[in-house]
Amino acid sequence: MVEIFTDSCCDLTPEQITTNRLHVIPLYVHFNEDTYLDGVTITPPQLFDMVRKTGTLPKTSAPSMPTFAEQFGTSGEVVYVGISSKLSASNQNALLAKAELGRKEIYIVDSLTLSSAIGLLALKAAELRDGGKAATDIAVELASWVPRTYCSFAIDTLDYLYMGGRCSAMTKVVGSMLKIRPVIEVVRDGTLGVKTKVGGSRKKALGSLLGDFKGKMDQIDLHRVFITHTSPDEDAEYLKTELLKIAPIEEVCISHAGATIASHCGPGTIGILYFTK
């Protein structure tokens, strides 16, 4: 029996995790002296409330090597796909756990992405498993899908980028005055880059995401598209309605970003994620 593992950055819904028999290993979220498990003992609303009260951001960290070893050690064949190795030590710790256990039947796939783009890969792995594929074949095929993931998010507030040291005080002040909303995308090497900066209303930022999707229509795999967010639910529903007007997407999935992703992007963030052809 092949077991599919991912981490809490996959941002899948509880129903998707259960239905597809996935194992999710949580990352850690640290607030001062307290440590929480992403999606287990802390949620984004709780995190945002703590940030408002303390004026400081939490720190996040990868599951430890012993945690991975404990999880993998009780399973048969294992395929693990988690957050990009360029953004977290999760992938490296999983590889160390495999070496510690000395088991060749554990396969680690570097997603080179984050959020529900990881989720897309985990769901693909589950489909391959359910189709009778062996772990080695799942890992090989999954690796071929990694360069076909696309992930971009519109950030609603610069506060979290500023507190996290990712933008200067001047950029924050000017950006806030002009209501600048950066659109962040995952680039091919698994790192993050600023795709564009949208000024004006939030509706304009949502329109930018839709325009980008429409412009790439002939490149997009329309089987499954994710809308993942820390924004009001009506924004996600609006994007879903508009996406279905643009293209005959078979399945549009709406999910909430977990606490790890939320701690870096802040409230009001929303993105569209999919496979390309």
C-alpha angles and dihedrals in degrees: 000000000000116000119204116213130187135158135251091266088074089087094207121156119257088247092055091048093050098041093049094042095236127166113222120200111201124227120223126256115199124201109181104298096348125091124200135187113239109247093000108065101006135043130191094257089054091046093050090049091053091049091051092050098044103030089223134104124237122240122235130210139183126258109269125253091251089053091054091045091052092050096044095041095069095051136077116222110005134197115186125188119174143150119326116285087229091062105038143016090237095102092047092048090050090053090049090051091052090052091047092052092044092219120145092192091074111093123194118199118191106220094197086209143069146227119016091346082075086046091057089055093047091051090048089052090051091051091051091048091050088050089061100258120154119239094254091054092046091053093050094048093043091054089056089057095051095083088048096063118105124194130174132159135192109223113215100195133033091206095093093044088051096047089047091054094247097120135026127252090250092051089050094050095045092041092050092048092051093038092238115183115190119214109218122200135186109242125213096267091059098257130114128255138175107255096184143331117238119203125200133026127010088243087062091055090051088048090054091056091048092047091052090050092049091049091055096043096121090053099049127100101225096198095095133002126181130213107194123180155152090210133101111298092240090066091057092047090050091053091047092052092048094045091054089053090054100046142008094251112180095212130011110192122197118202138165120241114244127240095269094056091038093054090063102037103033132211121327095034117141134174146178117226131183149139121268122220 
